[in-house]
Amino acid sequence: MENKISLPQSSQRLLSLDFLRGFIMVMLALESTGLYEHLSDASAQDSFFHGLMQQFFHHPWNGLHFWDLIQPGFMFMAGVSMAYSLKKQNQLGYTWNMSFRKTLRRSGWLFFWGVLDYAVRKNGLSFELWDVLTQLSFTTLLTFLIFKWSAKAQIVFCIFLLLLTEVLYRFTNIPNFDQPFTDQHNFGNYIDLILMNKINHDGWVAINCIPTAVHTIAGAICGKLFLSNEKNKVKPLMLAGTICLILGFGLDWLHITPIIKRIATSSFTLASLGWCLFGLAICYWWIDIKNHRQHLVFFVIVGMNSLFIYLFFEIVGHRWFNDYISAITNGLMQIIRMPDVPMQIISSLCIFLLEWGLCYFLYKKKIFFKL
């Protein structure tokens, strides 16, 4: 495959960024097919493999699973991408106002698609603000507005966002919503009642966009670091990652602020950011510095059309494509009396391979969907 499909070539291009975006989208695409549920169901309840598969589901409340890092990674990489996008716009002679209008339009489209993702229900239309794209629409615009600040000023602003989150949850004292870290009784739930007249039964809240803006802003800071003349770019990433991990897990272990992904507590934001920084540093060192580029194409193909494939499996996949393909594959496998569990796993893999094939087709045709 490596000889047939060429990786994107550019002296300014960060291939580790394309890989990480692709890796995140591949993980999300596999999840959308139901693969992780089928693999979990196929394993013995007390087995090591069953415990491993639980890492591919969100933690019920206080704690951190691998899957809780996917959305932060998505928003973090969006920030890194913004730095490269704005650099290109500057080279093309864009003024600040032109870039602002472009970013505002992008944020508007992100908000639209995020709302549409949850809008169409079997029992009618619904207005919900819990999708990652609606969150990203806010964090993208906010990151752009402070993009030209110094790194120190941006870090101070990130600290302000985390402190604001703490204050809102701890000191608003609204009756029945005055329990900062209790599901269904926290400030985020109250705001959801105002915005949407409903509370998410799984505990997600719309104002997660405030603390998770830190992920996108931090990504933009990293992007500017990569575009700078700084010689050692890995060391500051590793140092910052270590500090974030110590602070995030320290707040949880000291019982000050628990790590809760569903309401994006400050400790969760810091801990997840730490892992994002480590992941980017390792991939940058391995791919862009050490030039290990073999076997990346599989992920890069998806990463180059990340927004398209996300909308495809979220909207088309969940509402039609998955069931249609499963009906075909399951029907064929029933002929040979395939047991249910392996049949479901194979169907999920078939759905994913067709989605990957769609990305491959777009990649070969040089069709890239962007907002």
C-alpha positions, 0 to 999 in steps of 0.5 A: 500500500505504501508504494501505491499511495503517497503521503502528503508532501510539504516542508511546512506540513506536520505529518504527526498532526495528520496521523493523530487526527486520523487515529482519533477518527478511526477510533470514533468510526470503529465506535460508531459501528458498535465494535467495542460493545460487541467485543466487550459482550464477547469477553468473559465478565471477569477476564483481562480482555473484558477489563481492557475493553472497558477502556473504550467506554466513557468512565461512569463518573469519577475516573479516567478511561482511555476513551475519555481522551478522544474528545479532548484529543479531537479539540486539541488537534483542532487548535494545532490545525488552526495555527497552521491554517492561520499561518497559511492565511497570513502568507496569502495576505489575509487581514485579521478581519478576513481571517475572523470572518472565515473563522466565524463562518467555520464556527457557525457551520460547526454549530449547525452540524453539531445541532443537526447531528442530534436534531432528527429523532424518531419522535420528532425534532430535538435541540441539543448542544452536547455534540463535540462540534457545537463545543468546538464551534465555541472553542474555535472562535475563542481560540482565534480571538486570543491567538495573537496573544503571547503564550504566557497570556494564553496560559493565564487565560486558560487558568482563568477558564478553569477557575471560572469553571470551579466558581460556577460549579461551587458557588452559584448555590442554585436550589437543587443544583448546588451539588458541584460534582453530583450528576443531575444536580450541578450547575451545568445541569441547571444551564442545560435546563435554561438552554434546552429545557432538558437535562442529559440523562448521561450527565453531559452538559453544554457548558463543557465548552468553557473548560475544554476551550483550554484544549483548543487553546493549548493546541494552538500554542503547540502549533505556534511552537512547531512553526517557530524557530525553537530547536527543541520542540519536544522538551517543552511539550513533555514538561507541560504534559508532566505539569498538567498530569501532576496537577490534574491527578493531584486535584483528584487524589487530594479530593479537591476536584474529582476527575469527571469527564462528563462535566469536564472538571478542571482536574479532568481538563488538566489530566486529559491535556497532559496526555494530549501533550504527551501523545503529540510530543511522542508522535512528533518525535517519532514521525516528524523528527525520526522520520518513521513514516511507514504504515501511516497512510491508513490513518492519514487518509481518514485524517485528511477528511476528518470532518466529513467522515465524522458527519458521515458516521454520526448522521448517515451511519447511525440513521441508515448506513449501519443497519443497511450494511448489517442487514446484508452481511448478517443475512449472508453469514446466517446462511452459513450459520455464523454465531451471533457474536462473531457475526456482529463483529464482522458486520462492524468491521465491514461497515468500517472498511466501507467508510475507510474506502470512502475516505480512500476514494476522496483522498485519491481524487484529492477531494477534501471537505473543509469548513 
